[in-house]
Amino acid sequence: MNFIKIHTKNYIVVHGYDEHNKEIEETIEVNEPTEKLIAVNRILSISEKYILTSYAHNRIIYWQYEEDFKQIQAQLKLQGFLIN
């Protein structure tokens, strides 16, 4: 299994959807960033603000991260996961 190291900040857990197909969200705010290893195969997408990952029990998590978007791209490219 392959991992990337990031420093996460606040995050949003999506627990599913309500009867109107709106995401049921739980926002978690933290005082300090945490160093985390994220399995590359759990990454669904990456934006300049969030890394979206799959999680247990069909949940997804939007992680805010400290690194620059280009740093994340470089890590993935170094491991052979970024094509462009």
C-alpha positions as CSV (number, residue, x, y, z in Angstrom):
1,M,0.0,0.0,0.0
2,N,1.3,3.5,-0.8
3,F,0.9,6.6,1.3
4,I,1.4,10.3,1.1
5,K,2.3,12.4,4.2
6,I,0.3,15.6,4.7
7,H,-0.5,17.9,7.6
8,T,-4.3,18.0,8.0
9,K,-6.3,20.8,9.6
10,N,-10.1,21.0,9.9
11,Y,-12.1,18.4,8.2
12,I,-15.7,17.5,7.1
13,V,-17.1,14.0,7.5
14,V,-20.0,13.2,5.1
15,H,-22.1,10.5,6.8
16,G,-24.5,10.0,3.9
17,Y,-27.4,11.8,2.4
18,D,-30.8,13.0,3.6
19,E,-34.2,12.5,1.9
20,H,-33.5,15.5,-0.3
21,N,-30.1,14.0,-1.5
22,K,-28.2,16.7,0.5
23,E,-25.0,15.6,2.2
24,I,-25.2,15.0,6.0
25,E,-22.0,16.7,7.2
26,E,-20.2,16.9,10.5
27,T,-17.5,19.7,10.6
28,I,-14.6,19.1,12.9
29,E,-12.3,22.0,13.8
30,V,-8.9,21.3,15.3
31,N,-6.6,23.6,17.2
32,E,-3.4,22.4,15.5
33,P,-2.5,20.6,12.3
34,T,-1.8,16.9,12.5
35,E,0.7,14.9,10.5
36,K,-1.1,12.1,8.7
37,L,-0.3,9.3,6.3
38,I,-3.1,8.9,3.8
39,A,-3.4,5.8,1.7
40,V,-3.2,6.8,-2.0
41,N,-5.9,4.3,-3.0
42,R,-8.4,6.1,-0.6
43,I,-7.9,9.5,-2.4
44,L,-11.0,10.4,-4.5
45,S,-9.9,13.9,-5.5
46,I,-7.6,16.7,-4.6
47,S,-8.3,20.5,-4.8
48,E,-6.3,23.5,-3.7
49,K,-8.1,23.3,-0.3
50,Y,-9.2,19.7,0.3
51,I,-8.1,16.1,-0.2
52,L,-11.3,14.0,-0.5
53,T,-10.9,10.5,0.8
54,S,-13.1,7.4,1.2
55,Y,-13.6,6.3,4.8
56,A,-15.2,3.5,6.8
57,H,-18.9,2.7,6.6
58,N,-19.4,4.4,3.2
59,R,-18.4,7.8,4.6
60,I,-16.1,10.4,2.8
61,I,-13.9,13.0,4.4
62,Y,-12.8,16.4,3.1
63,W,-9.4,17.1,4.7
64,Q,-8.0,20.7,4.7
65,Y,-4.3,20.5,4.4
66,E,-1.3,22.8,5.0
67,E,0.9,21.9,2.1
68,D,0.9,23.8,-1.1
69,F,-1.2,22.1,-3.9
70,K,2.0,21.8,-6.0
71,Q,3.7,19.9,-3.1
72,I,1.0,17.4,-3.1
73,Q,1.2,17.0,-6.9
74,A,5.0,16.6,-6.6
75,Q,4.6,13.8,-3.9
76,L,2.1,11.9,-6.1
77,K,4.3,12.4,-9.2
78,L,7.4,11.1,-7.4
79,Q,5.5,7.9,-6.5
80,G,4.2,7.5,-10.1
81,F,0.6,8.3,-9.4
82,L,0.4,11.6,-11.3
83,I,0.2,11.3,-15.0
84,N,0.4,14.9,-16.1
